[in-house]
């Protein structure tokens, strides 16, 4: 892992967290009640999974340092 990988993985994880939070809020609002604990839990878990998935490689980061 190098600086470029950390930046790319962080950006990807942040986007995943935001997308998951938006989807969870939207779904909860359609049901009629937003459970903020569920929103934060889901978004946090999605961020962790995104970073773990990034360990397999990031197309944004080229070169042998990513392998």
Backbone bond lengths (Angstrom), bond angles and torsions (degrees), N, CA, C in turn:
res aa  C-N    CA-C-N  psi(-1)  N-CA   C-N-CA  omega(-1)  CA-C   N-CA-C  phi
1 X - - - 1.448 - - 1.529 108.88 -
2 X 1.297 114.48 134.58 1.457 119.58 176.83 1.524 108.95 -128.88
3 X 1.312 115.22 -176.90 1.466 120.34 -176.00 1.524 111.43 -60.87
4 X 1.334 117.76 -43.08 1.469 120.62 -179.97 1.527 111.28 -62.26
5 X 1.329 116.26 -39.90 1.467 120.16 179.25 1.524 109.98 -64.98
6 X 1.319 117.00 -45.45 1.470 120.58 -179.64 1.523 111.59 -60.25
7 X 1.321 116.43 -41.60 1.466 120.31 179.23 1.526 110.08 -65.52
8 X 1.340 116.92 -47.61 1.465 120.68 -178.77 1.527 111.32 -63.93
9 X 1.325 117.08 -42.99 1.467 120.86 179.33 1.528 110.40 -65.77
10 X 1.329 117.24 -39.26 1.463 121.01 178.54 1.513 112.62 -64.79
11 X 1.330 116.29 -42.72 1.470 120.14 177.98 1.516 110.50 -63.95
12 X 1.332 115.99 -44.50 1.461 120.27 179.61 1.532 110.95 -62.39
13 X 1.330 116.76 -43.04 1.468 120.68 179.80 1.526 110.94 -65.41
14 X 1.324 117.31 -41.17 1.463 120.88 178.96 1.528 111.42 -62.74
15 X 1.324 116.84 -41.97 1.469 120.74 176.91 1.523 110.75 -62.99
16 X 1.331 116.39 -41.50 1.464 120.67 179.52 1.522 111.01 -64.30
17 X 1.329 116.55 -42.14 1.472 121.04 178.11 1.528 110.02 -60.77
18 X 1.327 116.83 -46.35 1.467 120.55 -178.96 1.533 111.28 -63.91
19 X 1.318 117.08 -42.79 1.461 120.58 -179.99 1.526 111.17 -64.74
20 X 1.324 116.20 -42.23 1.463 120.10 179.65 1.518 111.16 -66.20
21 X 1.320 116.98 -42.15 1.467 120.43 178.38 1.520 110.51 -62.79
22 X 1.329 117.30 -43.95 1.468 120.38 179.73 1.523 111.20 -62.76
23 X 1.317 116.87 -42.61 1.468 120.12 179.69 1.522 111.42 -66.76
24 X 1.325 117.09 -41.23 1.462 120.65 -179.56 1.519 110.99 -67.82
25 X 1.328 117.02 -41.69 1.475 120.27 177.71 1.525 109.79 -63.75
26 X 1.316 116.66 -44.65 1.469 120.11 179.62 1.515 112.80 -61.28
27 X 1.316 116.01 -43.85 1.468 120.00 178.95 1.516 110.75 -66.05
28 X 1.326 116.98 -43.35 1.465 120.56 179.82 1.518 111.28 -65.09
29 X 1.323 116.98 -39.38 1.463 120.47 179.96 1.524 110.42 -65.44
30 X 1.323 117.00 -35.67 1.465 120.15 178.10 1.524 110.58 -65.10
31 X 1.316 116.35 -33.98 1.465 120.84 177.56 1.527 110.17 -74.74
32 X 1.333 116.24 -28.98 1.461 119.90 175.79 1.511 115.43 116.69
33 X 1.340 117.51 -2.21 1.457 119.13 -178.80 1.526 109.06 -151.51
34 X 1.318 117.04 119.46 1.467 121.09 179.17 1.528 108.42 -88.63
35 X 1.318 116.02 118.04 1.464 122.54 176.73 1.528 106.92 -94.32
36 X 1.335 116.53 101.09 1.458 121.44 -173.14 1.514 112.75 -66.38
37 X 1.322 117.99 -30.14 1.463 120.57 176.32 1.528 109.41 -64.29
38 X 1.326 116.14 -42.81 1.460 120.30 178.07 1.528 110.77 -64.94
39 X 1.330 117.53 -40.72 1.467 121.30 178.95 1.528 109.91 -60.77
40 X 1.327 117.13 -49.34 1.466 120.93 -178.96 1.524 111.95 -66.54
41 X 1.326 117.25 -39.71 1.465 120.91 178.42 1.517 111.13 -63.73
42 X 1.318 116.50 -47.27 1.463 120.74 -179.51 1.523 111.34 -63.58
43 X 1.320 116.60 -45.25 1.459 120.85 -178.78 1.532 110.68 -66.18
44 X 1.308 117.62 -41.66 1.462 121.06 178.28 1.516 112.49 -63.05
45 X 1.331 116.65 -44.68 1.455 120.70 177.82 1.524 111.15 -63.29
46 X 1.318 117.02 -40.29 1.466 120.73 177.86 1.527 110.94 -61.70
47 X 1.323 117.28 -39.07 1.464 121.12 177.50 1.516 112.21 -64.42
48 X 1.313 116.74 -42.95 1.468 121.30 177.96 1.526 110.36 -63.44
49 X 1.326 116.49 -45.30 1.463 119.96 179.01 1.515 111.78 -64.08
50 X 1.321 117.26 -34.61 1.457 120.86 177.37 1.523 111.21 -62.80
51 X 1.322 117.06 -44.64 1.467 120.61 179.21 1.528 110.07 -64.88
52 X 1.333 116.84 -42.68 1.461 119.84 178.85 1.525 111.30 -62.98
53 X 1.321 116.93 -39.88 1.463 120.66 177.22 1.521 110.64 -65.07
54 X 1.319 116.91 -35.49 1.461 121.03 179.77 1.521 112.51 -65.78
55 X 1.327 117.35 -20.26 1.460 120.04 176.95 1.530 111.06 -61.14
56 X 1.333 116.27 -26.16 1.456 120.87 178.30 1.510 113.15 -73.96
57 X 1.294 117.81 -13.16 1.457 122.25 178.57 1.508 111.66 131.95
58 X 1.302 114.46 149.47 1.456 121.63 178.77 1.521 108.95 -124.94
59 X 1.331 117.76 124.20 1.457 118.91 178.60 1.534 112.75 -64.66
60 X 1.346 116.84 -21.70 1.460 120.27 179.62 1.527 112.01 -70.01
61 X 1.315 116.47 -23.32 1.458 121.67 -176.93 1.518 107.55 -108.41
62 X 1.312 116.99 116.05 1.459 120.96 -179.08 1.518 110.40 -104.72
63 X 1.297 115.33 161.00 1.464 120.01 178.19 1.506 112.19 107.97
64 X 1.289 115.84 174.30 1.462 120.85 -176.09 1.526 112.95 -76.35
65 X 1.329 118.57 -17.35 1.455 120.02 -179.70 1.516 111.38 -65.59
66 X 1.330 118.04 -24.43 1.464 121.62 -178.15 1.519 111.63 -82.48
67 X 1.294 118.72 -15.02 1.465 121.35 -176.17 1.495 111.88 -92.32
